[in-house]
Amino acid sequence: MVHLRQVKKLPASLLRKIFNSGFAARKRGAGVAVTPPAMLGNRHIMGLFLDLQNRLRNSGIWIFGALLMVYFAFHAVNGERGLLKYLYLRQEIAEAEKIARNYNLQKIKLEEKVKHLSNASLDLDLLEERARVVLNFAAADEFIILDESEEK
């Protein structure tokens, strides 16, 4: 049996050879006892099982952390307040602002037309001409000449 105190004194290359050649390490008191596989027999399989169990227990924290990070990353991209939703809403806002600008331009044009209809700036001749064109009216003393080329 080699105890931890003795293992610390061995060179690193020799330690790698010992542990890579199939020696099993198990905790004993303050140190670690190293036993060759031939001396273990059935205990060698049990040691491998315990070693695997310890590795899984130690890596379980890392696996849980990785899964937690994947969960948050997924929801940061696809969630209700995620990146894709943000890009979609930004596009919707841009389209709504474009529609609002168009409505504001229409509003300004209509306000200009209404302003010309006020009594102070009303041109009666223009108003009469527009009413005749829109309503297809003519005075009794007027002649109407139809141009067939305009209809086609």
C-alpha positions in Angstrom: 0.0 0.0 0.0 1.2 3.5 -0.9 -0.1 6.3 1.3 -0.8 9.9 0.2 2.3 11.1 2.1 4.4 8.8 0.0 2.6 9.7 -3.2 3.3 13.4 -2.8 7.1 12.6 -2.8 6.9 10.7 -6.1 7.5 12.5 -9.4 4.5 13.5 -11.5 5.4 11.2 -14.5 5.5 8.2 -12.2 2.2 9.1 -10.6 0.6 9.4 -14.0 1.9 5.9 -14.9 0.6 4.4 -11.6 -2.9 5.9 -12.0 -3.2 5.2 -15.7 -2.1 1.6 -15.4 -5.2 0.6 -13.5 -4.4 1.2 -9.8 -7.5 2.1 -7.8 -7.4 4.9 -5.3 -9.7 4.9 -2.3 -9.9 7.3 0.6 -8.6 6.2 3.9 -8.4 8.5 6.9 -6.1 11.5 6.2 -4.6 10.0 3.0 -5.4 8.0 -0.1 -4.4 4.3 -0.4 -3.3 3.1 -3.8 -3.9 -0.6 -4.4 -3.0 -2.5 -7.6 -5.9 -4.2 -9.4 -4.6 -7.7 -8.9 -5.0 -7.3 -5.2 -8.5 -6.0 -5.4 -10.3 -8.9 -7.1 -14.1 -8.3 -6.9 -13.4 -5.1 -5.1 -11.9 -3.6 -8.3 -15.4 -3.6 -9.9 -16.9 -2.0 -6.8 -14.1 0.6 -6.8 -14.9 1.4 -10.4 -18.6 1.8 -9.5 -17.7 4.0 -6.5 -15.3 6.0 -8.7 -18.1 6.5 -11.3 -20.6 7.4 -8.7 -18.2 10.0 -7.2 -17.5 11.4 -10.7 -21.2 11.7 -11.4 -21.9 13.3 -8.1 -19.1 15.8 -8.7 -20.1 16.5 -12.3 -23.8 16.6 -11.4 -23.3 20.2 -10.3 -21.7 21.1 -13.6 -24.5 19.3 -15.5 -27.2 21.1 -13.6 -25.4 24.4 -14.2 -25.1 23.7 -17.9 -28.8 22.7 -18.1 -29.7 25.9 -16.2 -27.7 28.0 -18.6 -29.3 26.3 -21.6 -32.7 26.9 -20.1 -32.1 30.6 -19.6 -30.4 31.0 -23.0 -33.4 29.4 -24.7 -35.8 31.7 -23.0 -33.6 34.7 -23.6 -34.0 34.1 -27.3 -37.5 32.5 -27.6 -39.3 33.6 -24.5 -42.1 36.1 -24.0 -39.6 38.9 -23.5 -36.8 37.3 -25.6 -34.7 38.6 -28.4 -37.0 37.3 -31.2 -40.0 39.0 -29.6 -38.1 42.2 -29.3 -37.1 42.2 -33.0 -40.8 41.4 -33.9 -42.1 44.2 -31.8 -39.5 46.7 -33.1 -40.6 45.8 -36.7 -44.3 46.3 -35.7 -43.5 49.7 -34.1 -41.7 50.8 -37.3 -44.7 49.8 -39.4 -47.1 51.6 -37.1 -44.9 54.8 -37.2 -45.0 54.7 -41.0 -48.8 54.4 -41.0 -49.0 57.3 -38.5 -46.8 59.5 -40.7 -49.1 58.7 -43.7 -52.2 59.7 -41.6 -50.5 62.9 -40.4 -49.8 63.9 -44.1 -53.4 63.2 -45.0 -54.6 65.2 -42.1 -52.4 68.2 -43.1 -53.7 68.0 -46.6 -57.3 68.0 -45.4 -56.7 70.9 -43.0 -55.3 72.9 -46.0 -58.5 72.2 -48.0 -60.7 73.1 -45.0 -58.7 76.3 -44.5 -59.5 77.4 -48.1 -63.2 76.8 -47.5 -63.4 79.4 -44.7 -65.4 82.7 -45.4 -62.2 84.8 -45.3 -60.4 82.9 -48.0 -63.3 81.4 -50.0 -63.1 81.9 -53.8 -66.7 81.7 -54.9 -65.8 81.1 -58.6 -63.5 78.2 -57.7 -66.2 76.7 -55.4 -68.9 77.0 -58.2 -66.6 75.4 -60.8 -65.8 72.5 -58.5 -69.5 72.0 -57.6 -70.5 71.9 -61.2 -67.8 69.3 -62.1 -68.5 67.1 -59.1 -72.3 67.2 -59.3 -72.6 67.4 -63.1 -74.6 70.6 -63.1 -74.8 73.3 -65.7 -76.7 76.6 -65.7 -79.7 77.1 -68.0 -77.8 79.5 -70.3 -74.7 77.3 -70.8 -73.9 75.0 -73.6 -72.3 71.6 -72.9 -70.0 70.2 -75.6 -69.0 66.6 -75.0 -65.6 65.4 -76.3 -65.7 61.7 -77.1 -61.9 61.3 -77.1 -61.8 62.1 -73.4 -64.3 59.3 -72.5 -62.1 56.6 -74.1 
